[in-house]
Amino acid sequence: MINKIYFFLVILFLITGCTPNNKNSENRRIVEKISDVRVGFSQMENNGPWRVTETNSIISEAENLGVELFYRDAKGSIEQQLKDIEYLLEQNLDYLILAPKTYYDFRKALIMARNKNCKVILIDRATQGRPGVDYLTLIISDNIWEAEQAGKILAEATNGTANIIELTGTPGSSSAAERTLGFKQIINQYPKMNIIASISADFYRSAGKKAMENIIREHKENISAVFAHNDEMAIGAIIALKAAGIEPGVDVTVISIDGEKDALKAIIADDLLASIGCTPYFGPKVFDIINKHINNEKIEELYINNDRIFTKENAYKYIDEAF
């Protein structure tokens, strides 16, 4: 699975044609312990259970370690996130934690960070740049694996026959691209499994509901399955299906990714077939990497989170600890 992620990122790297630039890589402020570091956190938005949990994980871990954290929320705007990064880099940071909204819009921001001798740690989404040069490391879930598992479970549940609606995530994001890729790699093995409509709902519940309402008007009689890139869009789709008199789990099989509490509730209620987990708890890993870097320990270019699959068999077990 890791090789697949590397393959995807390498292809994007080759397309962009990046060139080296090691300018101003010296004269870094000497830091001897983690409580002395100045850390910035640029969050793309703080909307929905997954993103809120990710934000809280970073902030609470910084507080636990006594780290000075400068936090900015871009509220879903790429332009604002670029301004936020510029502001954060003016704070004499040692490290910048960056959750980039898209892949192609943050190259100049990474160069700016490098020129200010600030190490960037990418979390949950990739962005254009070279590991070890433009950014220190990338911490991410295996989006391709997650989508492959969704495809396998859906294929088994539908006996390899389904007209599928795909609700995709943020256009231009690595997570959306990888989840589409992983899912198609599985369903392409089944001639009677076809995506009849694919539409972005930007990972939002409300947008998932609206997108599903529009799709129902056009494809109501043909829909037999929904693959949503995250739980929020799946829940929005479930609301729309029910409003249209279509019963999730009976008339239409719905599957998604993330593992949030509302998704586990939907699994228990038989509205959702399964949710492939995608952990939002980045805080401990991020600050462990910062601590290792301070102590001149080896930092890998890529860290893959461990995730689990939630189904009817285990949803009860994990619902109390879900986000």
Secondary structure by P-SEA (a helix, b strand, c coil): caaaaaaaaaaaaaaabbbbbbccccccccccccccbbbbbbbcccccaaaaaaaaaaaaaaaaaccbbbbbbccccaaaaaaaaaaaaaccccbbbbbcccccccaaaaaaaaaacbbbbbccccccccccccccbbbbcaaaaaaaaaaaaaaaaaccccbbbbbccccccaaaaaaaaaaaaaccccccccccbbbbccccaaaaaaaaaaaaacccccccbbbbccaaaaaaaaaaaaaacccccccbbbbbccccaaaaaaaaaccccbbbbbbccaaaaaaaaaaaaaaccccccbbbbbbbbbccccccccccccc
